[in-house]
Amino acid sequence: MENTDKKPFGFRDKMGYMFGDFGNDFTFIFASTYLMVFYTKVLGIDAAMVGILFLVARCADAFTDVGMGRIADSSPENPKGRFRVWILRMCGPVAISSFLMYQSALAGASMSVKIAYMFITYLLWGSVFYTSINIPYGSMASVISDKSKDRQSLSVYRSLGSTFAAVAISVTAPLFIYRHDAQGNQIVVGDRFTIVAGVFSVLAILCYLLCYFLVTERVTVKKETAGKKQASVVKTLAQVFSSRALLAVIFISILTLCATLMSQSISTFLFADYFKDTKALSVNNLLGLPAALILAAISGKLVEKFGRKELTATGCIFAAALFLAAYVLKLQNVWVYIVISFLASVGGMYLFNMTIWAMITDVIDDKEVQTIQRDDGTIYGVYSFARKVGQALAGGLGGFALSAIGYDSLAAAQTDSVRAGLYSLSTLFPAVIYAAVALVFVLVYPLSKKRVEENARELQRRRSI
């Protein structure tokens, strides 16, 4: 039940939760963007071997993500918070292990030593320490408050934290890790890479500590429930995977990742080869921040009025319609395309990012209503692993798509059919994906505004007994 002795939910919690994702992304986004660069250009490791590393890590994540969720769920109530305490415990290990991945001094070591070091440090960071802080962090949203409005605020602020971190890293990192040679080529500077990684690790710890000190856990497990013997792992996972709401959210997330990662992969080629205006690409890439700020200001009130399922499904229909219109119009003016693409992305990707984390808390509540057992960490762990698998699968779509349309990387100019293919991948593909997402929301995802409110009332009734 919600502990009324603790300070009420407010801006302090929102800021603290935002800093938590900021801390996550100082290591996660930096690794997602630059780790391949470091491994290949600084350590000289073959890209295929790095690909094997990522595959092995995803297999390990199947056990560590769910395992950490299980550990967090079985942890006893703690004055520092059942999930919150893991932020304090693991902020040092995750930051240090991140820093250790970027040691340029190893550039002169033998290849076998470098590969072994790469596997050990990456698996320690990603599959052990990052998992041990990210799963409790994500699970914590459901115990900071049991009110839907508050959880939506946490979802919004988490998305803002991710957006701010992405902007900070994308702007500052290239300034330090690259230099120009005499011919004007960009060269990676290995020792600077290590320094930047160290600075980001320190900043990650500071952000985690802010999260720990600013956030308060209020929802506690009822004593009678806490005293019961926990269900077996197999039984718990069987119950989790029987959740129609969770399976729908996983499918929706994978589809949305496909649309997002395809857009990111193809955008450079679209602006360079179709519109022949790479300066406009910079403007297009900067629009993510105002989109996030606009939705942060209005999404909470919209969700309160219409519901997360209803609002996000409508946004996806809006995105699909705009992308389809852009495809049919075959736009030649890059600025008209940017405006339409921006509006479509607001309705699709950006709105989804503002609501998804609160949807997970809705799924957790729904599972408790259905089975009486609450598994915040396990459900978040399953979702986290499924999302990683989706990212891995969707990440290769851009390359396969370019090959399928016949893109020639050595050609000075692409053929008309290839240019048309680039445009279709940027418009028709997301139109189809967002239409599919809307259908899943409408036909499969069961947590309407009415049902979320009914679940909240039922849980409040149970916890008051």
N, C-alpha and C positions, 0 to 999 in steps of 0.2 A: 504494500500500500504506500501511498505518498506520505512522506514524513513531513508533518506540518511544523515541526520544531526547527526546520532548516529554513534559511532565507528563501523568499519566493523567487521563482524563475524570472530572469530579467536580462538586461543588456549584457551584464557581466558573463552570464552563461553563453550567450551568443558569441561574444568576442573570444571567449576561451575556446569554444568549439571551433571557431574559425582558425585560431592559431594552431590548433591540433592538426588540421589538414595542411596548413602552411608548413608545419614541421615535417609532416610526412613527405610533402612534395619537394622540400629542399634536397632530399635524397632520391625520391622516386622519380620525379620529373627530370632531374639532372641525369640519373642513370638511363631513363627511357630515351633521352635526347642525345646524350654524349658518350655513354659507356661503350657503344660499338665503335665510335670514333677513337676512343682511348685504346681499346684493345687492338684495333687494326693499325692505326697510324702511329701510336706511341710504342706499344709493346710488339707490334709486328705480327700479331697472331692472325692466322687465316680466318676469314669471315665464316667459312663453313664450320670451323671448330667452335666459333662463338655461337653459331646457330645450334650446334649440338648441346652447348652449355644451357642455352635458353630452354631447349626441349627437356633436358634432364631436370632443370629447375621447376618447370611446370608439372612434371610428374611428381616431384617432391612436394610441391604445393598441395597436391591432392590430399596428402596426409597431414601436412603441417597446418594448413588453413583450417581444416575441419578439426584437427587435433587441438589447436589453440582455442577454437571456439568451445570445444568440450571442456578444456581445462578452465576457461573463464566461467563457464556455466556451473561447474562443480566447485568453484572457489567459495569458501564461506563468506558471509557478510563481513565487511571490514569497515572500521570507522573512516578509512580514507576512500572508501568506495570499492565495490567488488570489481568494477572494470577500470575505474580511474586510477587505482593503485598501480596498474600495469604500465601506465604512462610514465610514472616516476621510476619504476623498476627498470624499464627497458630503454629509456631515452638515451642513456649513455652507450650501451652496447650497439644500438642501431646506428648511432652517429659515428662511433669509432669504426665499426665494420664497414660503413660506407666510405670513410676516409681511406681505409686500408686497401680498397679496391683500386685506387688511383695512384699507385706508387710508381712514379716514372723512373726511380732508381733501378727498377727491375729490367729496364729496357736492354741492358747488356747481358742479362742472364741467359742461360740456355733455354731453348724453346720448351723442353720438357718441364723445367722449373716454372716458367711463365704460365704454361697451361695448367699445371697443378695449382699454382697460386691463384689463378683466375677462378678455377672451379671452387676451391676452398673458400675464398673470400666472398665470391658472389652468392654461393649457397648459404653461407653464414649470414650475410646481410639480408638477402631476399626471402629465403625460405624459412629462416629461423628467427632472426631478430626483428626484421621489418614486420613479419607476420605476427610476432608476439606483441607488437604495439598497435598495429593497424586493426587487427580483429577486435581487441577490447575497445579501441577508440570508436570504431563503427558501431559496435554493440551498445556503447554507452549512451547513444542518443535516446534509446528507448527507456532509460532509467533516469535521465535528467528531468524529464517531466512525462506525465501520462496524458497530457492534453494535446490534441491534434494540432492546434494552432501553434503551440510552442515547438512541437517537433518539426512543423513546416519551417519555422524560423531557423531551427538548427540546420535543416537541409539547405536552406538558402545561404546561410553563413558558411557552411562547409564548402559550397560551390564557390562562394566569393574567395575563400581562402585558397582554393585550388587555382582560381583565375589569377589572383594577385601573385601567387608563387610562380605560375607559368610566365607571366609578364616579367617578373623580376629576374628569373633565370634566363629567359630568352633574350633579354636586353643586356644583362651584365656579363654573362658567361662568355659570349663571343668576343667581347672587348678585351678579355684577358688571355683566353686560351689560344687565340690566333694572332699571328703577325704576318706582315707582307714581306716577301723577298724582293730582290732587285727587279724582278720581272712583274711584280704586282700580284703574284700568286699568294693565296692564303696558306700559311704553314702552321701546323699545330705545334705549340710549345709545351713539351711534356712536363717540365718542372712547374710551370704556371698551372697546368691542369691539377697537379697535386695540391698546390696552394689554394686554388678555387674550391676544390673538394673539401679541404680543411675548413675554410671559412663557412661554407654551406653546412658542414657538420656542426660547427659551433652554433650557427643560427638555428639549426634544427633543434638542438638541445634547449635553447632559450625559448623557442616557440612551444615546445612540449611542456616546459615548466610553466609557462603562462597558461597553457591549457589546464594543467593540473591544479594550479592555484585559483583559477577563475571559475572553473566548472564545479557544480555541486550535483551529486547523485541524490535523487529524492525518492525514487520508486524502489522499494525493497520487497524481497520475497517474503510472503507470509510465513510465519514461524512453523506452522503445521506442515506447509509444503516443503520448507527447507529441511525439515527433519526426516522426510521420507527418503527411502533408498532411491538413488537415481537410476533411471531406466538404463538398460544396456545400450552400448553404442549402436548395435545393429537395430534395436527397437527404436531408438531415438532417430536414427537416420531414416528408417522406414517411415516414421511419422512425418519427418521433415519433407521427404520426397513425395509424400502423399498430398502435400499442400498444393492445391491447384493455383493458389495465389502466388506462391514462390516459383513454381514452374513457369507460370505466365510471365512473371517479372524477369526471370532469367532469359527466357526467349526474347522478350522485348528488349532487354539490355544488349543481347548479342546482335539483334537486328539494328539497333541504334548505333552500336559500335561499327557495324559494317558501313553504314551511311557516313558516319563521322570520319573513320579512317580512310575510306575511299576518297572523300572530299579532300582530306589533308594530303593524300598521296598524289592526287591528280591535279590539284590546284596550280602548282608550279608550272606543269606542262600546259595546262589550259591557258594561263595568262601569257606564257612565253610563245606558244605555238599557235593558239587559236586567236587570241586577242592581240598578240604581239605587243604587250604592254606590261613589263614586269614591275614598273613603278606602281601601277595600280594594285599589284599583288600586296605590296607593303601596306597600302591603305586598307585593303580587304582583311589582312591579318590583324590589324589593330582594332577591328570592330568588335572583337570578342569582349573586350573590357566594357564598353558602353552597353552592350547587350546584357551582360551580367548585372550591371548596375541598374538598368531599367527594370529588369525582371525582379531584382532584389527588392525594389521599391513597391512593386505592384502584385507580385505572385502570391504573397501571403493572403491578401484580401480576396484575390480571385479564388484561391483554394478554399478559403473560409466560406465563400458564397456558393461555389459550384462543386467543390470536391476535387481531389487529386486525379482520380481516374477520369472524370468527366472533362476536366480542364486540359489534361495532357493529351487525351484522345482527340479533343477538338483542335489542339495545337498541331498535332500530327496531320490531321486532315487539311488544315490550313497550309502546312508546309508542303504536303503532297500536291495540293492544287497549284501553289505558286511555282514549284519546280516543274510541274507538268506544263504550265503556261509558258515558262521560260523555254522549255524544250520545243514546244509547238511554234513559238515566235522566232526561234533561231536568231537570237539577239546578236548584233554586231557591235553595239555600243557597250564598251566595258563598264561604264558607270551605271547604266541601266541594269546590267547584269548584277553588279555589286549590290545595288539597292534591293533587287528582287531576292537575291541569294541571302542577303542579310535578314530580310523580313521572314523568309522561309526558315532560316536557321533559328531565329528567335522563337518561332512557333514550334519547331521541332527539337533540335539538339539542346539549345540553351534552356528552354522550358523544362525539358525532361531532366536535365542536370539539376535543376532547382527543386524538383519534386521526388526524385528517385530515392534519396536517402530516407525521406519520411515514409515513402512507400514500404521500405524494408521494415520499419517499426510497425506499420500497419499489418504486415505479414506476420511479424512476431506476435502481436496481439491476437490476430485471428487464429494462429496455431494454438495459443494458450486457451482461447475460448473453446476450440474444438476438442483439445486433448487434456486440458487442465494442467499440462506440464509446460513450463516456460523455458525456452532454449534460445535466448538472445544470441549468445556467442556462436552456437552451432549453426543456426540459420544464417547469421552473417558470414560465418566461415564458408558455408556451402556457396552462398551467393558470391563471395569474394573469389573463390576458386573458379566458379563458372565464368565470372567476368574476365579473369586472367586467360582462361581457355579461349573465350570469345575474342579477346585482344590479340592473342597469338594467331588465331585463324583469320581474323579480319585484317591483321597487319600485312598479310601477303596478298591481299586482294588487288592492291594497286599495281603490283608487279605483274600478276597474272593478267589483269585487264589490259595493261599497256601491250603486253605480248599478244593478246588476243586481237587487238585492233591493228596490229602490224606496226607499232611505233618503232622507228629506226633512230637510235640514239646517236648514230654517226652522221645522219643526214643534216645538212644545213637548213633545210626546210622540209616539213612533213607534207605528205600528199593530202589532197582534199578529203579523201575517205578517212584518213587518220585524224585529221582535224575535226571532222564530223563525229568521229568516235570519241574523241576527248570531250566534246561538248555533250554528247549523249551520256557519258559516264558521270558528268558533273550535274546533269539535270534530270534525265529520265530515270537513272538508277536510284537517286534518293527519292524521287517521286514514288516509285514502286515500293521502296523500303518503308517509307513513312505511311503509305496507304496500308501496308501489311501490319505495321505496328498498331495503327488505329483499329484494324479489324481484331487483332489479338486483345486489345483493351476492351473493345465492345463485346466480343463473343466469348472470351476466355477468362480474363482477369475479373474476379468476382467482387473485389472490394470497392464498391460504390460508396459515395458519401454517406448514404443511409446505413450501410452495413458497418462502416468504420465507426459511426456514431453509436450504433447498437452495441458493437464490441466494447467500446469505451465504457458505456453504461454498465454492461454486464461485468466487466473486470472491476469497476469501482464498487459494484454491489458485492462481489466475492471478497474483495479486500477489506470491506467494511465490516464483514462478519467476524 
